[in-house]
Amino acid sequence: MLPLVALVGRPNVGKSTLFNALTRSRDALVHDQPGVTRDRHYGVCRLDPDRPFLLVDTGGIAGDEEGLAGATARQARAAAAEADLVLFVVDGREGASALDDEILAWLRKLARPTLLVINKIDGTHEDAVRADFARYGLPEMLTVSAAHRQGLDDLHDEVQARLPEEGTTEALDSDPARLRIAFVGRPNVGKSTLVNRLLGEERMIASEVPGTTRDSIAADLERDGRLYRLVDTAGLRRRGKVEEAVEKFSVVKTMQSIERCQVAVLMLDATEGVTDQDATVLGAVLDAGRALVVAVNKWDGLTTYQREQAETMLERKLVFVPWAESVRISATHGSGLRELFRAIHRAHASAIRSFSTSEVNKALEAACEANPPPSVRGHVSKLRYVHPGGENPPTFVIHGTRLKALPDSYKRYLENFFRKRFKLVGTPVRLQFREGANPYEGKKNELTDRQVARKRRLIRHVKRGK
């Protein structure tokens, strides 16, 4: 159990920048636009390797209790309520505001240990800034510049002095046994709602407004004796539709989450079917080579006829990924979640399966016997042997000659044969073809004197015969 420190304050005072500086990462999304951070974002500060602590970045409290601003404020209050120490971050350039006064009054009612952190003091008169916030009556005021890493050592020492030896919160660990699942899809398909349902709490802000989630938020889960790390990502749209700089950063975070995950759960809206945006997200998962499960959400709201139409649409639009299992779920009511996790486990087991060289060579031999490589311009490709080339996704390296002439249709046949032979579901299969170098390429055949004389006699004989 690590002690927990919460960063709290109004919007755009530099909480995310301070979070990245203390955790020495770029996990939190940073932008000049106020209100970028909405969900709670956890990270570990290891400036002192002997005494690490858990740090949580929260969205700005804007004083509004309705809509997204109210949901963001509730997330910040929940983080402060569970923290062992609260860092009240204020803006040294703008000075104390009425909203800062309201937040401080709430923190005093919360009765949590609080430390005032005055950020953005670079380019200001420090004594004047301290005098402005002296009316708050807090015993300690620390001045920092998170963007320029100024004053962070003093802040870290003061935090360590105020933290207990043991905290009350489990840290986000890097246990390799913890299955990392990324929930991806276009905006407003129910990713945050599903993660909240699995966690049993309002961990992510779920709203009808598309694009509510802007950052990739990770949360740990233990279910039926197994450990998971669930990653809720921002919705992906087609590149031409992405205009705001904040959304571009969100897309980068989502792509990073896809690369780091072990299984990607593509969420679709059953009421809208498979759209062009869904195809964009699916393409990103396939490019990364991640195991894939398709979760069709909002299935409970369809009539029997609408379900039949949706089944036909899914079968037609997802024909190029027939190996991916699709599960019908309802994130709001929790139906279909057991089947979803079973599909996730099958996809993960297939993605990390190991193979021996002998069994894959037997599979290649059987494939060639059942359907030999076709002749292309009078030449037939020879597949000599194959060996495993990696996992997640399973990769097979095939060696032979004239492999460049091998048609794509035969390559797909080999991929499907390997998939069926080894019962691989939910994961792409990659084939790499390596053609051996010709040892005589570039070498000229020099004739001996005897061979030259024989060649001349043969030419004279041919001429006399004519």
C-alpha positions in Angstrom: 0.0 0.0 0.0 1.5 3.3 -1.1 0.5 6.7 0.3 -1.8 8.7 -2.0 -1.3 12.4 -2.9 -4.1 14.2 -4.8 -3.6 17.3 -7.0 -6.6 19.6 -6.6 -7.4 23.0 -8.0 -9.3 25.1 -10.5 -8.9 24.5 -14.2 -5.6 25.4 -16.0 -3.4 26.0 -12.9 -0.9 23.3 -14.1 -1.9 20.2 -12.2 -1.2 17.9 -15.2 2.1 19.5 -15.8 3.1 19.1 -12.2 1.9 15.4 -12.4 4.1 14.7 -15.3 7.1 16.5 -13.6 6.7 14.5 -10.4 6.2 11.1 -12.1 8.8 11.8 -14.8 6.4 10.8 -17.5 4.1 12.2 -20.1 1.1 10.2 -19.1 -1.2 13.2 -18.4 -2.5 15.2 -21.3 -1.3 18.8 -21.1 -2.7 21.8 -23.1 -3.3 25.5 -22.6 -7.1 24.9 -23.0 -8.8 24.8 -19.6 -10.7 21.6 -18.7 -8.6 19.1 -20.7 -8.3 16.7 -17.7 -11.6 15.2 -16.7 -11.0 11.7 -15.2 -8.7 10.7 -12.4 -5.2 9.8 -13.6 -2.9 7.8 -11.3 0.9 7.5 -11.4 3.8 6.7 -9.1 6.3 9.3 -8.0 9.7 7.6 -7.6 12.0 10.6 -7.0 13.0 8.8 -3.8 13.3 5.2 -4.8 13.1 4.1 -1.1 9.8 6.0 -0.5 7.6 6.1 -3.6 4.0 7.4 -3.4 1.0 7.3 -5.6 0.0 10.6 -7.3 -3.4 11.3 -8.8 -4.1 14.1 -11.3 -7.7 15.4 -11.2 -9.7 17.7 -13.4 -10.2 21.3 -12.5 -13.1 22.3 -10.1 -14.9 25.0 -12.0 -17.7 25.6 -9.4 -20.4 24.2 -11.7 -22.3 21.1 -10.5 -24.1 20.3 -13.7 -23.0 18.5 -16.9 -19.4 17.6 -17.6 -18.0 20.2 -15.2 -20.0 18.7 -12.3 -18.9 15.2 -13.2 -15.2 16.4 -13.3 -15.6 18.1 -9.9 -17.1 14.9 -8.4 -14.1 12.9 -9.7 -11.7 15.5 -8.1 -13.6 15.4 -4.8 -13.5 11.6 -4.7 -9.7 11.7 -5.2 -9.2 14.2 -2.4 -11.5 12.2 -0.1 -9.3 9.0 -0.4 -5.9 10.9 -0.4 -3.5 10.9 2.5 -2.3 14.4 1.5 -3.9 17.0 -0.8 -1.8 19.4 -2.9 -3.9 22.5 -3.4 -2.5 24.0 -6.6 -3.1 27.6 -7.5 -1.9 30.0 -10.2 0.8 32.4 -9.0 0.5 34.6 -12.1 -3.3 35.2 -11.8 -3.3 35.3 -8.0 -6.0 34.2 -5.6 -9.5 34.1 -7.0 -13.0 33.6 -5.7 -13.0 30.0 -7.0 -9.8 29.3 -5.1 -11.5 30.5 -2.0 -14.4 28.1 -2.5 -12.1 25.2 -3.1 -10.2 26.0 0.1 -13.4 26.2 2.1 -14.4 22.8 0.8 -10.9 21.3 1.6 -11.2 22.6 5.2 -14.5 20.8 5.6 -12.9 17.7 4.2 -10.3 17.9 7.0 -7.6 16.3 5.0 -3.9 17.3 5.4 -3.5 20.1 2.8 -0.4 21.7 1.3 -0.6 24.9 -0.7 1.4 24.8 -4.0 1.8 28.1 -5.9 2.6 27.2 -9.5 3.8 29.3 -12.4 6.0 31.6 -10.3 8.6 32.0 -13.1 8.7 35.6 -14.2 6.9 36.9 -11.1 7.9 38.5 -7.9 7.9 35.6 -5.4 7.4 37.7 -2.3 4.4 39.5 -3.8 2.9 36.2 -4.8 3.3 34.7 -1.3 1.8 37.8 0.2 -1.3 37.4 -2.0 -2.0 33.9 -0.8 -1.0 34.6 2.8 -4.6 35.4 3.7 -5.4 31.7 3.3 -3.7 31.0 6.6 -2.1 27.7 5.6 1.0 26.9 7.6 3.2 26.1 4.5 3.3 27.7 1.1 5.5 26.2 -1.6 6.3 28.0 -4.8 7.1 26.0 -7.9 7.3 26.2 -11.7 6.2 22.8 -13.0 7.0 23.6 -16.6 10.6 24.6 -15.7 11.0 22.0 -12.9 11.7 24.8 -10.4 11.1 24.1 -6.7 10.2 20.4 -7.2 12.9 19.1 -4.8 11.6 21.3 -2.0 8.0 20.2 -2.8 9.0 16.5 -2.8 10.8 16.8 0.5 7.8 18.5 2.1 5.4 15.9 0.8 7.6 13.1 2.1 7.7 14.7 5.5 3.9 14.8 5.7 3.1 11.4 4.3 2.5 8.3 6.5 4.8 5.3 6.1 1.9 3.2 4.8 -1.0 4.4 2.7 -4.5 3.1 2.1 -4.4 2.8 -1.7 -3.0 0.0 -3.9 -0.5 1.2 -6.5 -0.8 0.6 -10.2 1.8 -2.0 -10.6 3.5 -3.5 -13.6 2.8 -7.1 -12.8 3.3 -9.1 -16.0 0.5 -11.5 -14.9 -2.0 -8.6 -15.1 -3.8 -8.8 -18.5 -3.9 -5.4 -20.1 -7.1 -4.7 -22.0 -7.8 -1.6 -24.0 -11.4 -0.6 -24.8 -11.3 1.2 -28.1 -13.9 2.6 -30.5 -15.4 5.7 -31.9 -16.8 8.4 -29.5 -20.0 7.7 -27.5 -20.2 3.9 -27.9 -20.1 3.2 -24.2 -16.5 2.5 -23.4 -16.4 4.4 -20.1 -19.8 3.0 -19.1 -18.5 -0.5 -19.6 -15.3 0.1 -17.5 -17.4 1.7 -14.7 -19.7 -1.4 -14.8 -16.7 -3.7 -14.5 -15.1 -1.7 -11.7 -18.4 -1.3 -9.8 -17.9 2.5 -9.3 -18.1 5.7 -11.2 -14.3 5.6 -12.0 -14.7 7.2 -15.5 -16.9 10.1 -16.5 -19.7 8.7 -18.7 -21.8 11.1 -20.6 -24.0 11.3 -23.6 -21.7 14.1 -25.0 -19.4 12.5 -27.6 -15.7 13.0 -26.8 -16.1 13.0 -23.0 -13.0 10.9 -22.4 -9.9 12.8 -23.6 -7.1 10.8 -22.1 -6.3 7.1 -21.7 -7.2 6.1 -18.1 -6.0 2.8 -16.6 -7.6 1.0 -13.7 -6.8 -2.3 -12.1 -9.4 -5.0 -11.6 -9.5 -8.5 -10.0 -12.2 -10.7 -11.3 -12.7 -14.4 -10.6 -9.2 -14.7 -9.2 -7.5 -13.1 -12.3 -5.8 -9.7 -12.5 -6.6 -7.2 -15.2 -5.6 -3.6 -16.1 -8.5 -1.9 -17.9 -7.6 1.0 -20.2 -10.4 3.4 -21.2 -9.4 5.3 -24.3 -10.6 8.4 -26.1 -12.9 7.8 -29.1 -11.1 7.7 -32.5 -12.4 9.4 -35.5 -11.2 9.6 -39.1 -8.1 11.7 -39.5 -9.9 14.3 -41.6 -12.4 14.9 -38.8 -9.8 15.6 -36.1 -9.4 19.4 -35.9 -8.8 20.4 -32.3 -5.2 20.1 -31.0 -6.5 18.5 -27.8 -8.3 15.8 -29.8 -5.1 15.1 -31.8 -3.2 14.5 -28.5 -6.1 12.2 -27.4 -5.7 10.2 -30.7 -1.9 9.8 -29.9 -2.7 8.5 -26.4 -5.2 6.0 -27.8 -2.8 4.7 -30.4 -0.2 4.3 -27.6 -2.7 2.3 -25.5 -3.4 0.0 -28.5 0.3 -0.6 -28.9 0.8 -1.4 -25.2 -2.3 -3.6 -24.7 -2.5 -7.4 -25.0 -6.1 -7.5 -26.0 -8.1 -4.8 -27.7 -11.9 -4.7 -27.3 -13.5 -2.9 -30.2 -16.8 -1.6 -29.1 -19.6 -1.0 -31.6 -23.0 0.6 -31.2 -25.6 -2.0 -32.2 -28.1 0.8 -33.1 -25.8 2.2 -35.7 -23.9 -0.8 -37.0 -20.3 -0.7 -38.4 -19.5 2.8 -39.6 -16.5 4.2 -41.4 -15.1 5.4 -38.1 -15.3 1.8 -36.7 -13.3 0.6 -39.7 -10.7 3.3 -38.9 -10.3 2.0 -35.3 -10.3 -1.6 -36.5 -7.5 -0.7 -38.9 -5.4 0.7 -36.1 -5.8 -2.5 -34.1 -4.8 -4.7 -37.0 -1.8 -2.5 -37.8 -0.6 -3.0 -34.2 -1.2 -6.8 -34.4 -3.1 -6.9 -31.2 -5.6 -9.7 -30.2 -9.1 -8.5 -30.9 -12.6 -9.0 -29.5 -15.6 -7.2 -30.9 -18.1 -6.1 -28.3 -21.5 -5.0 -29.8 -23.0 -2.7 -27.1 -26.6 -1.5 -26.5 -27.9 -4.9 -27.7 -30.6 -4.9 -25.1 -32.4 -1.9 -26.7 -33.0 -3.7 -30.1 -36.1 -5.5 -31.2 -36.0 -9.0 -32.7 -36.1 -7.5 -36.3 -33.4 -5.0 -35.5 -31.2 -7.7 -34.0 -31.6 -9.8 -37.2 -30.6 -6.7 -39.3 -27.7 -6.0 -37.0 -26.4 -9.6 -37.3 -26.5 -9.4 -41.1 -24.7 -6.1 -41.1 -22.0 -7.3 -38.8 -21.4 -10.5 -40.8 -21.1 -8.4 -44.0 -19.0 -5.5 -42.6 -16.6 -7.7 -40.6 -16.0 -10.3 -43.2 -12.3 -9.4 -43.4 -11.7 -10.3 -39.7 -13.6 -13.6 -39.5 -11.2 -14.8 -36.8 -12.3 -12.1 -34.3 -15.1 -13.2 -31.9 -18.0 -10.9 -31.5 -20.0 -10.6 -28.2 -23.4 -8.9 -27.7 -23.4 -6.9 -24.4 -25.1 -4.1 -22.5 -22.7 -1.9 -20.7 -25.5 -0.3 -18.8 -27.2 -3.4 -17.5 -24.1 -5.7 -17.4 -25.4 -8.5 -19.7 -23.0 -10.5 -21.7 -19.9 -9.6 -19.6 -19.1 -13.2 -18.7 -19.1 -14.1 -22.4 -16.9 -11.1 -23.1 -14.2 -12.1 -20.7 -14.3 -15.7 -22.0 -13.6 -14.3 -25.5 -10.8 -12.1 -24.2 -9.2 -15.1 -22.5 -9.4 -17.2 -25.7 -7.9 -14.4 -27.8 -5.1 -13.8 -25.3 -4.3 -17.5 -25.1 -4.1 -17.7 -28.9 -1.9 -14.6 -29.1 0.7 -15.8 -26.7 0.7 -19.5 -27.7 4.2 -20.9 -28.3 5.0 -23.4 -31.1 7.7 -25.9 -31.8 9.6 -25.9 -35.1 8.6 -29.5 -35.8 4.8 -28.9 -35.5 4.8 -25.9 -37.7 6.9 -27.7 -40.3 4.4 -30.6 -40.3 1.6 -28.0 -40.8 3.4 -26.4 -43.7 3.9 -29.9 -45.3 0.3 -30.7 -44.8 -0.8 -27.4 -46.4 1.4 -27.9 -49.4 0.1 -31.5 -49.9 -3.5 -30.4 -49.7 -3.0 -27.4 -52.0 0.4 -27.1 -53.7 1.7 -23.6 -54.7 0.5 -22.5 -58.1 2.7 -22.1 -61.1 3.3 -18.4 -62.0 4.9 -17.7 -65.5 6.2 -21.2 -65.6 7.8 -21.1 -62.1 6.6 -22.7 -59.0 7.5 -21.4 -55.5 9.2 -23.9 -53.2 8.4 -23.7 -49.5 11.3 -25.5 -47.9 10.8 -25.0 -44.1 9.2 -22.8 -41.5 9.9 -21.8 -37.9 8.2 -19.7 -35.2 9.1 -16.0 -35.4 7.4 -14.6 -32.3 4.1 -14.2 -30.4 1.4 -11.5 -29.9 0.6 -11.9 -32.7 1.8 -15.4 -33.7 4.4 -15.1 -36.4 5.7 -17.8 -38.7 8.8 -17.4 -40.9 8.7 -19.4 -44.1 11.9 -20.0 -46.1 12.1 -21.0 -49.7 12.8 -20.0 -53.3 10.9 -17.9 -55.8 8.7 -16.6 -52.9 8.2 -13.3 -54.6 6.1 -15.0 -57.2 3.8 -16.5 -54.5 0.3 -15.1 -55.1 -1.5 -13.2 -52.2 -4.4 -15.7 -52.4 -2.0 -18.5 -51.5 -0.5 -16.5 -48.7 -4.1 -16.1 -47.3 -4.6 -19.8 -47.7 -1.5 -20.5 -45.6 -2.6 -18.1 -43.0 -6.0 -19.6 -42.7 -4.5 -23.1 -42.7 -2.2 -22.3 -39.8 -5.1 -20.6 -38.0 -7.4 -23.7 -38.4 -4.6 -26.2 -37.7 -3.7 -24.7 -34.4 -7.2 -23.4 -33.5 -6.2 -19.8 -33.2 -9.1 -17.4 -32.5 -9.2 -13.7 -31.8 -5.6 -12.9 -33.0 -4.1 -12.0 -36.3 -1.5 -14.4 -37.8 1.6 -13.0 -39.5 3.6 -14.8 -42.2 7.1 -13.7 -43.1 8.6 -15.0 -46.3 12.4 -15.2 -46.6 14.0 -16.2 -49.8 17.5 -17.7 -49.8 20.2 -15.9 -51.7 21.5 -17.5 -54.9 25.2 -18.5 -54.2 26.1 -18.1 -57.9 24.5 -14.7 -58.4 27.1 -12.3 -59.8 29.7 -15.0 -60.5 30.8 -15.6 -64.1 31.5 -19.1 -65.2 35.1 -19.1 -66.4 35.8 -21.8 -69.0 39.1 -23.8 -69.0 41.3 -24.0 -72.2 40.0 -27.5 -72.9 36.4 -26.4 -72.6 37.1 -23.4 -75.0 38.6 -25.8 -77.6 35.7 -28.2 -77.3 33.3 -25.3 -77.8 35.1 -24.2 -81.0 35.0 -27.7 -82.4 31.3 -27.9 -81.7 30.7 -24.6 -83.5 32.7 -25.8 -86.6 30.8 -29.1 -86.6 27.5 -27.2 -86.6 28.5 -24.9 -89.4 29.7 -27.9 -91.6 26.4 -29.6 -91.1 24.5 -26.5 -92.4 
